[in-house]
Amino acid sequence: MIAIDWGTSSFRAYRLDAQGSILESRASNQGILNVAPGQFPRILEEQISGWEEAPIVMSGMVGSRQGWAEAPYVPCPAGFDEIAASLLEVRWGGRSAWIVPGLSCRDAAGVPDVMRGEEAQILGCGVEGTVCLPGTHSKWVEVKNGRIERFCTFMTGEVYAVLKQHSILGRMMQDGPPDAGAFADGVRRSGEAGGLLHHLFGARTRGLMGELGAAALASYLSGIVIGHELRTFEGKSFNLLGAPELAALYQQAAAALGIETRTLDADSAVRSLHRLGVMLRR
């Protein structure tokens, strides 16, 4: 079969054997934001040229409203059975592919939350308990008996980027290597009185008073926002699933708070897509 991880900014394709082992892989920057409407079949054909295996199973933002076709969200709790039952088929030029739906849930106040693409990564790991997927929109997911029970999203990465690039805080910062001491200081600060909004302004004043250099301020700001995110879960141990560099930051923050973590395989989505492909053949 062919497994496709088609996200916002990147495209990854995997040619798999019957057991799910990767025979060949390809990657490009043809994420959905770089594909014009109506051009998804052409881009897919170009990216998997020479591969004739079937089925083709795709996960990620390709199934969003801005993607190839919108695959409706499946409400939690959900596992492979619920996801397989809601796969969306798309056809073109005598071929077809199946798009994995995203998941939805609601918090205690009834406010909706969604994910798209992370469900394949999580279920492919085969773990139980809490899984954190750090990123632009970090996900905290509870897995029980092989099903995603519930999850919640934090805009940690996006808030950090906006503050660094488009706020008065960023004007005092300079690019440089990560400062572990400043990052740890930010994590510590996240546990003090005053709240997130007050702590954020302190990044500016510590720069003004010369307590932190321009290159250290970005690490301090990162520590504050990640620290506030982690403290929401009151010291609960968790699994980390994500890009190594970002996962390492969350590990450092968790260690500073005395929280145990375990790092998972970031390429786990392939295993989920293979399993769904097997289920399609039944």
N, C-alpha and C positions, 0 to 999 in steps of 0.2 A: 504494500500500500504506500501512499504518499501522505505524509503528515505535514501540515502547514501551520506555522505560528506567525500570524499576520497582524502586527500591532500598529500603533499610531505612526511610529517613525521608522520601523524596520520590518523586513520580511525574511523569514527563515523557512527553508524547505528541507525535508528529510525523506529519503528513499529507504524504506524499511523492508526487511525480509519477513517471512511468515512468523518468526519468533519475536519480532519487534526490534531486532538489532539494526543499527544504522549502517546502511551500505554506502550511502553518499549523502552529503549535505551541501546546501548552497545558502548564501545570505546576500542581501542587498539593502539599500536604503529606500526601497520602494514600499514604505509604510503607507497606510491609507491616506495620509495627508499629502502624499506625493503622487497620488493616482487620481486622474480626472474622472468624473462620473461617466459610467459606461465603459471604462477602459479596464476594469478588473479582469475580465476573461483574457484579454490580450496580454496583460502583465503576467498573469499566472502561466499562460502558455509559454511565454518567453523564459520565465524563471525555471520551469520544469521541462524545458525542451529536451527531448530524447528519453524522457521517463514515460512509460506507458502503463505503469502499475495502477491498480484500482483496488479499493476505493480511494478517493482523495478526501481527507477529513481536515477541516480548517478551524482553528480557534483564534480568539483575539478580537480586535476591533473591526476586523473584516465583517463581523456580524452586527455591527452597530448601525445606527441611523445614517452615519456618514460613510459606511462601508459599502460592500457589494450588495447586500440585502440584510434587512434587519431581522435578526433571529430573536423572537420575544424572550423575555427573561422567565426563567423557571423559579418559582418560589421555593425557599428553603423550608424544611430540610430537604436536601436533594443529594443524590449520588449518581453513579453511572446509569442506573435504570431510568431515572427521571430525565437525565440529560439525553440519553440515547433515544428516548421516546419523543423528544422535541427537536431532534436534529433537523435542520432546514436544508432541503436540496435545492441547488441552483444548477441550471443547464445552459450549455452553449455549444454550438458546433458539433453536436453528436457526443459530447462528453458531459459529465456531471461531477459535482462535488457536494460535500455535506458540511454545513456550518454548525459549529457547536454553540448552543445558546448560552447567554450569561445567566447569572443567578440574582435573585432579589430577596430582601428580607425587610423587616421593620423593627425599629428599636422599641424600647419599653414605652415610649411616648407615641408610637405609631408612625414615626417619620421613616420614609422608605430609604433604603440603601441598595446599591447595585455593584456588581462586579462583572467584568467580561474579559476572559482570558486567564485570570488567576485561578478559576475553578479547575482548569486542566492541569495547571502546575501543582495545585494542592493535592488533588486526588491521585495524581501520578506518583506522589511521594509515599503513599500508603501509611501515613502516620496518624496517630490519634492525639487529641489534646489541642493546645493553642498553637497556631501558626501565624507568624508575622511576616508580611511581604512588604518590606520598606520600599519607598519610591515616591514619585510625585504625589500620589494619593495612596498612602500606606493602608494596607488591609490587615485587620486582626480577625482571625477566623477560628471558629470552634468546630473541630471534627470529632464525630462520634460514630462508631460502628461503620466506618467507611463512607459516611455522609457528612456534608457540610450542614451543620445545624443552624448557625447564624454567623454574622460577621459585622464589623463596623469599619468605617473608613475615616482616616485622618488626612487632612490636606497639608501635612508637614512639609513635604518636599516643595510643593508649590508655594506655600507661604514663605519658606526660606528663600526661594529663588526670587519672588516678587520683592521681598524686603531688601535683598542684596542688590538687585538690579534696578529697582524703581522707587526706592524710598531714601529718606535722608540718612538712614543707617548705612546704606551702601556707599554713599559718597565719601565716607571715611575709611573704607576698606581698600586694601590692595591685594592682588593675587599673590599667592605664595604657597609653600608647602604646608600641609596640615600641621596645626599646633596642638599636640596631644594635651598639654597642660591647660591651654585656654579652653579646649573642648571639655575637659573634665571639670573645669571651673564653671562652665555654662550648665553642665548637668547638675552640679551641686546647687547652683543658683535656682534651678527650676523647683527645688524643694523648699525654698524659703517663702516667707510671707510676701504678699503683694500681688500675686497672680501673673499670668503670662504677659498681659499688655504692659504692666509696669516693668516687668523684667526685660522686655524688649527695648524699652527706652533706655534702660541701664547700659545697653551695649553702646549707645551713642555717648552717654556721659562718661563711661569708663575710658572711651577713646579721647574725649575732650580733656579729661584730667590726666591723660598720659599713663593710665594704669594698664592699658593694653595697646600694643602696637597695631598699625594699620593691617599688617598681615595676619595678626592673631585674632582680629575681631570677627572674621568669618567663621573661624572654628568655635569661638565663644557663642556666636549666634546659633550655630548648628547644635551645640550642646544644649542650649536653652530649649529650642523647639523639640528636639528629640527627647530630652529629659522630661518635658511636660507630657509628651505622648506616652512614654513608658510608665510614668507615675500613675496614669489613669488605671493601670491594671494591678496596682498595689503589690508589687514584688512577686507576681506570679511567673513561674518559669515558662519558657516558650521556645518554639522552634523557629529558626530564621530561614527564609527562602527568598533569595534575591541575588542581585549582582554582588560579587565578592567585595568590592570596595565599600559599597553602602552597607552591606551586611556587617562588615568589620566595624563600622562606626556604631551600629546598634549593639554589637557585642561589647564594645568598649563602654558604652553608656550603661548597658545592663550590668556589666562587671562592677562599675562604679557604684551601682545601686544594690549590689549583692544579689543580683538575679541570675539564675542559671539559664544558659541558652544552648541550643544544639543547631548546627548548620546543616541544611538539607541541600540536595542536588538541584541546582538552578535549571537544569535541562529536563526536569521531570515531566514537562508537558507532553513530550514524545510518547511516554509510556501510556498516558491517558488516551492520546489520539489513536495509538495502536489498539488499545482495548476497545475503543468505540468502533474502530474499523472491523475488528473481529465480530462485535455484536451486530454490525450491519449485515454480515454474511449469514447470520442465523435465519 
